[in-house]
Amino acid sequence: AGAAAREWALRLCEGAPLAQAAAKRALRQAGWLQLEDAITLEAQLQQDLIHSQDFRDGVAAFLAKRKPEFKGK
């Protein structure tokens, strides 16, 4: 179980830092928001991420079948 948890944690660390931060924010607030407000927050976070350099590189990397180089911008 320890090796599997470590592998999972390492995979998470490779993710886009802006997306990870947005997910953490949504999770922290989820327990305190009404459903409509949580959906609004998620939509706003997604909108913010779509305009990021990391999003553009992630899409380009996917299309080029290469690993993305996230910079947190």
C-alpha positions as CSV (number, residue, x, y, z in Angstrom):
1,A,0.0,0.0,0.0
2,G,2.9,2.4,0.7
3,A,4.4,2.1,-2.7
4,A,1.0,2.6,-4.4
5,A,0.4,5.7,-2.2
6,R,3.8,7.1,-3.1
7,E,3.2,6.5,-6.8
8,W,-0.1,8.3,-6.6
9,A,1.4,11.2,-4.8
10,L,4.2,11.5,-7.3
11,R,1.6,11.6,-10.1
12,L,-0.3,14.3,-8.4
13,C,2.9,16.4,-8.0
14,E,3.3,16.3,-11.8
15,G,0.0,18.1,-12.3
16,A,-0.6,21.7,-13.3
17,P,0.0,23.8,-10.1
18,L,-2.8,26.3,-11.0
19,A,-5.3,23.5,-11.5
20,Q,-4.2,21.9,-8.2
21,A,-4.6,25.1,-6.4
22,A,-8.1,25.6,-7.9
23,A,-9.1,22.1,-6.9
24,K,-7.9,22.6,-3.3
25,R,-9.8,25.9,-3.1
26,A,-13.0,24.2,-4.4
27,L,-12.6,21.3,-1.9
28,R,-11.9,23.6,1.0
29,Q,-15.1,25.7,0.3
30,A,-17.3,22.8,-0.8
31,G,-18.5,21.9,2.7
32,W,-19.7,25.5,3.4
33,L,-21.4,26.4,0.1
34,Q,-24.9,25.7,-1.2
35,L,-24.9,23.6,-4.3
36,E,-25.6,26.6,-6.6
37,D,-22.8,28.6,-5.1
38,A,-20.4,25.6,-5.4
39,I,-21.3,25.2,-9.1
40,T,-20.7,29.0,-9.6
41,L,-17.3,28.7,-7.9
42,E,-16.3,25.7,-10.0
43,A,-17.3,27.6,-13.2
44,Q,-15.3,30.6,-12.2
45,L,-12.2,28.6,-11.3
46,Q,-12.5,26.8,-14.7
47,Q,-12.8,30.1,-16.5
48,D,-9.7,31.4,-14.8
49,L,-7.8,28.3,-15.7
50,I,-8.8,28.4,-19.4
51,H,-7.0,31.7,-19.7
52,S,-3.7,30.4,-18.3
53,Q,-0.5,29.6,-20.1
54,D,-0.6,26.2,-18.4
55,F,-3.9,25.4,-20.0
56,R,-2.6,26.3,-23.4
57,D,0.5,24.2,-23.0
58,G,-1.5,21.3,-21.6
59,V,-3.7,21.3,-24.7
60,A,-0.7,21.7,-27.0
61,A,1.1,18.9,-25.2
62,F,-1.9,16.6,-25.5
63,L,-2.2,17.3,-29.2
64,A,1.5,16.8,-29.8
65,K,1.5,13.7,-27.6
66,R,4.2,15.1,-25.3
67,K,4.4,15.7,-21.6
68,P,3.3,19.3,-20.6
69,E,5.7,21.7,-19.0
70,F,3.5,23.5,-16.5
71,K,4.9,26.8,-15.1
72,G,2.1,27.9,-12.8
73,K,1.2,30.8,-15.1
